[in-house]
Amino acid sequence: MTRETTRMKTLWYMGAKTRLCEEFLDGAVRDLLSPGGTLLDACCGTAAVARWFAPGYRILANDSQQFSSVIARAHLEGDGEWTQELDRLEPQQDLGLAIRENQRLLDGLVPKALELEDSILSQVIDAVTGPDESPELLDRYRAFVSEAPLPDGSAADMHISSLHQPLAMRMPELLEQRMQDPSKAPALMCTAYWAHVYFGIRQATRIDSIRHAIDQIPMDDPHRCRKQTLYLAALLHAVSVSTSGTSHFAQPRSIARDSELVAVARRRMIDIDVQFELALDAIRTEWLESPRLDGNKVYCSDIHRLLEAGSPLDEEDVDLVYLDPPYTADNYSRFYHVLETLVEYDYPQLQTRGGELTRGRYPGQEKRFTSDFCSSIKAEDAFRSVARSCKERGASLLISYSTDTGLLTRKWRNLGDENPASRFRNMLLEYYGRVEIREKTLMHSGQGDSNRSVRELLLLCEG
């Protein structure tokens, strides 16, 4: 198997499983599952683990977030006919015309803003890093960003700024129309919600245009659904690696300091089309160089509902469930809300506090999934529920967690338990006859934190 083809980062993500697969997870899975068996990656995230094991096992993958399920589907679901189609795929033929038309319409909504941004970003970088410093240029860019219209129809200086016209004047009307009918052209959700926040305005218009074109693939195309999944996964990659935030979308980056402004400017010069094409090539290469077994399936469900009787999983014989839940109180739906909203593309109402939009431009709380694994009160019951359901389904269970930073293990330690890993094992022994503990030290970085040494915990449950 060619392992290099599975090293592509599908997203900037808060997990660390890619580098653990070969030296830690691989041995555990092979000890629990015979070649050709069925593995359920229950909280698949970027599908790093599922992709690693796909050449040797039948894979079922699941995640509660739609964007994760799209990525997993693009990398896992397919057959010989689809592999042949991938080899002769023509993205320009599928998407080019619709991209150009949507871009033309968006160009007409913000012509001056696009022209100014195209000329100023490289100058902003030179103003700090070049021989002739120009603080006035930095302030000009800050003013440009501050004058952007807001999705609620307001802008601090809209009455004096013409840079974002006619979009600023028409924003309430355009968004109201699209909330009623998200398919209306031009597609402009990213431009309206996140331009000058997580992306440059040029980047935002390209994201909207590619996303629109994906929906326009003709209904009579026999490969329409798989093409849409493939192109959407590639777009999600391009969006993730192009954000002018850090590595997620919990908060936009401040441009108050010159160094931060330059960092943002560099990110906003990233070409969305180039990143989209690179991601497409990487996914196609992975398929062609690392063939999958037949019958892979991807679900988008809360893991507890998926494991309950009466779910689509009843049609499957699952040999091993791999559970890699969130370790901390941070719900991923906050950190990746932009990706989730781009998949749905439904122009949601954005959350407000004190009558003003949040800096993070989140959709309303009702649109954001919350996991029981992110609650110190609910986490233990969540693990018990999974273990009980897996045992009832006759499946072995492999759990990844952190001895040091896991919400549950840290809670137990704070309550005076000096060996939380052993307590974890004893809990799982209530459901399985044999539970083995394996631990490995690795360097971990969280949301912008510097690398620190943590102990990764594996719990192998069978019998």
HELIX and SHEET records of a PDB file:
HELIX    1   1 ARG A    3  THR A    6  5                                   4    
HELIX    2   2 THR A   18  LEU A   20  5                                   3    
HELIX    3   3 CYS A   21  LEU A   25  3                                   5    
HELIX    4   4 ASP A   26  LEU A   32  1                                   7    
HELIX    5   5 ALA A   48  PHE A   53  1                                   6    
HELIX    6   6 GLN A   66  LEU A   76  1                                  11    
HELIX    7   7 GLY A   80  ASP A   87  1                                   8    
HELIX    8   8 PRO A   91  LEU A  109  1                                  19    
HELIX    9   9 PRO A  111  THR A  129  1                                  19    
HELIX   10  10 PRO A  135  SER A  146  1                                  12    
HELIX   11  11 LEU A  167  GLN A  180  1                                  14    
HELIX   12  12 MET A  189  TRP A  194  1                                   6    
HELIX   13  13 ILE A  201  ASP A  215  1                                  15    
HELIX   14  14 ARG A  224  SER A  242  1                                  19    
HELIX   15  15 ASP A  258  ARG A  268  1                                  11    
HELIX   16  16 ILE A  272  GLU A  289  1                                  18    
HELIX   17  17 ILE A  303  LEU A  307  1                                   5    
HELIX   18  18 PRO A  312  GLU A  315  5                                   4    
HELIX   19  19 TYR A  332  PHE A  335  1                                   4    
HELIX   20  20 HIS A  337  GLU A  344  1                                   8    
HELIX   21  21 GLN A  365  LYS A  367  5                                   3    
HELIX   22  22 ASP A  372  CYS A  374  5                                   3    
HELIX   23  23 ALA A  379  GLU A  392  1                                  14    
HELIX   24  24 LEU A  407  ASN A  414  1                                   8    
HELIX   25  25 PRO A  420  LEU A  428  1                                   9    
SHEET    1   A 7 LYS A 297  TYR A 299  0                                        
SHEET    2   A 7 ARG A  58  ASN A  62  1                                        
SHEET    3   A 7 THR A  38  ASP A  41  1                                        
SHEET    4   A 7 LEU A 320  LEU A 323  1                                        
SHEET    5   A 7 SER A 396  SER A 402  1                                        
SHEET    6   A 7 ARG A 452  GLU A 462 -1                                        
SHEET    7   A 7 ARG A 434  HIS A 444 -1                                        
SHEET    1   B 2 THR A 352  ARG A 353  0                                        
SHEET    2   B 2 GLU A 356  LEU A 357 -1                                        
END                                                                             
